[in-house]
Amino acid sequence: MKRLLLSVVAAVLVFALSACGGGQQTQPNTNQPATETPSTEAPSTAPSGSYDAATAEALYKNTCAGCHGQTLEGAVGPNLQKVGGTMSKDQILEVLKNGKGSMPPGLAKGDDAETLAAWLADKK
């Protein structure tokens, strides 16, 4: 009985931790022909800094959405829809680097962490 309970707990932990992202990013499918010419427009930016919003959203979906929900509504992790109203970009960056609560540290690093922090800081 103890082995069964231990196995179930281990399976739940593996599932919960794997849902937090793991830092893997999907690569674009290079087998598909390009349907658009590259844009010469500047990337869309927002008040918290110069970042590409589309890149930030893709990073979020690949790294954070498993725990925080596809629309930042919260799931295993807290709701982030208005996180910028309570935390600054630097505070969010610290959480991304060091983790918080059950969130492990280092899910996003370097420029990816900076982009996510700026994008989330604009969520007010």
Buried (B, 14 or more C-beta within 10 A) or exposed (E): EEEEEEEEEEEEEEEEBEBBBEBEEEEEEEEEEEEEEEEEEEEEBBEBBEBBBEBBBBBBBBBBBBBBBEEBEEBBBBBBBEBBEEBEBEBBBBBBBEBEEEBBEEBBEEEBBBBBBBBBBBBE
